[in-house]
Amino acid sequence: MAATPFCEVVEAQGHLVDSHIMEQIFDTVVEFGGRFEVEEFAIGRTNSDPSRLRLRVEASSDEQLEKMLSQLLGLGCSLAESGEAELKTAERDQCAPEDFYSTTNQRTQVRHGGHWIEVGNQRMDAMVVVRDGAAVCKRLRDIKAGDPIVVGMKGIRVIPEPKERDRQGFAFMSNEISSERQVETAVAQTAALIRHARTEGKKIVAVAGPVVVHTGGAAAFGKLIRDGWIDAVLAGNALAVHDIEAALFGTSLGVRTTDGRQEEHGHRNHMRAINAINNAGGIAEAVKSGRLTRGVMYECVKAGIPFVLAGSLRDDGPLPEVITDMNAAQDAYAEQLRGAGVVLCLSSMLHSIAAGNMLPAWVKVVCVDINPAVPTKVADRGTGHALGVVTDVGLFLDLLSRKLAPALQ
């Protein structure tokens, strides 16, 4: 390849063939109108052996090269002779230098002080702040004047999650959207995944929508909580209101949960539920007083597990525990997702996508929804290890609660 001013040598290491990363690297170069020359390639021969690639890439302009390198970086490529990560100081709160590096949800390292440093609190769409020999992801709104922020693409190494070679039987986590006839298999695999996370001391977090109640899944969901398999519940006002409405009045959105028929004047039951909790002083107080005796929120309180209810513009009430400040709600979600090994996304598109955006790529996500577009959207947002299960969430929860024995205390 003839030398030009617009070329760089990049390197990548990992399971490049199994994960189809190498072909993505080649496709990316071509997509940006560039050319490539493989200078070195060594393929790993076992599950534990990584493959290594050294590639010279060329573009028609410096701008095209920068755009190409930005995409290649997300695929695990790093500049062969990148040197130290470049830092610039933020001049104002919530303002980063224009050429800041925007993170992915993949494991990331930056070179500083002659060493590669693992970036903490990994998440997508953040900045990397390096201080006192440590690197951490910070959201734009958390940036403070004086923060040393990584800019450009030098001294940055992204390590994509490898595609499983059926290690520990979890190779099914490959962004497949399974059909309803596969639900029992998906449940068995999810149960195995949950048990594995528990043995590793990681949390199992559920992100749930009101459809859990509408489909009759609240009892099974409550059993999972009661049996010790759920460590936190993330939801909105609607899940809690409809769950409490069902517990107090036997209806969900005014429809009787026993026979699916409309209750006379049942349209006001969700407001009656909010009013009852307000009178009790909150959900925990309603449980303590005996006003609330069953349901998902009841089980959360009795089990002592945290729940976060994030508000929205369309909420009625809302319940006293609902966080109406969106920044505060995001922070509360992120806090409960820290340390998660498995996240169950149960028929809640917006909350599932939001949670997925906060997670590093190595956290396993199981997204259950009757609409196949929902798990597809969750996977497309960068949640790499997402299993999509297209089925009724009530059926899924019933089968899962039966599959899982009570957790060992």
Steps between C-alpha positions, in 0.01 A plus 500: 500500500647835404573734786261795535453772763165341587594160637545333837597159634252347742510185711227281645507198728233260623256245359497684168372209289236350734348839571510602130694807610768463234248512216336802666839671504551433131143608416544824695811596304321436170187682620704817552649473153835384632741220429680260728803276500545220752853524632467219752232251608528215749192293579434360847477123499308442825218666696751687714741602223430844351554582135719797406463735205724783378347705221608802297199710403483782249237766431452769238513786749599570857133552590402161357790337681391650832144377452623155399734475799219605732292204382795261506576599858157377606578165338808453714765654274763729647770702333817292484717787618245715679706600802332656801135599512462872437329699775335840491354685794129581518459877522144501636260268682307270263723605207763271348764588240352470151723208401416289808502123462146360528496162668334174399366242745800272432795452733733793447857581598697824466877536501620743765832529677643218292232252608166379363229593751160329513215751472254470787121533500493402132197622306421638156480867401726622779837675533814352657649705783854413613616614842749368757587196289136391459260528206121507527200562273305815580181624339504844342279643773748375763804668344655769722729784405858380531427134415779350280305342211629255238481648151574365155576133446859456615577274792153340504435128487149351472456129573175363347323218677582170328232281352461194722622163373232330712698579813293396804210435262430870445572529130130573447568860604552612143229760428259236371132591512333172586147408401230396744551131437849535653383658825563193719856476371552871557362468854736210579797695365398813690469301822850358448632848432340633819646219709843563349479871583400421854796265552727782380350736755339723239157661519188404306302814415151509349378787281123460481200664335128490589444223245636267768179570693266504197619153390461345843874481563502688831461185713792325331709817512421532869604138555839568337545791741381298798729209412801730494577512128449874441731758659337819370194607299513794260172626360273799454192627675274279285632163620460596864155658454354209305659247735351677802164541323493124438594429860240735651210475256562194283520703179770625266403814308146429615496147353442214744808277525285193568290493182623787281168686515464872553415592858216748540656839573834317489660782300554688826668214685852603408433843655349330805822297529717813491270668752522202735881504494504877553274457803728229637806722457671289235536144376711375791262657748201337323668162542586567864143606582347197327330704229712337228530124543608359164653582163840589359551814708388316813759228437773760442426663835475168687823370345678828567622538141529848346265621230532812287194658338587752227233752409377613159288777354191278476495377861186526711570593860774400509566275798708660779806286421514598130808706413380781274843659449633316192866553591439365850306204356788418264745516789281267709471250212876508443569439869285186508648372172853522639626148564228334291576170333157447341231755416148375421314749280132414531270672247615856549660643188605845620627392841678200345680715244590750772641226722689348208666834430637501855648150487844382394495249216592200716177508704251242370160640405186291446229706329148352501221658297213387279611765247819385322595862432575556870782246551633601159517864609670405828764301310543772237575759766829325567398248763720234346415199714122526479268202466166592348203284593182572305218372717239596759690633801252343742566156353876558509497605867279205597737253335808673643365504856429128471845430358686680778499350846524742792844659517736374769522746783 
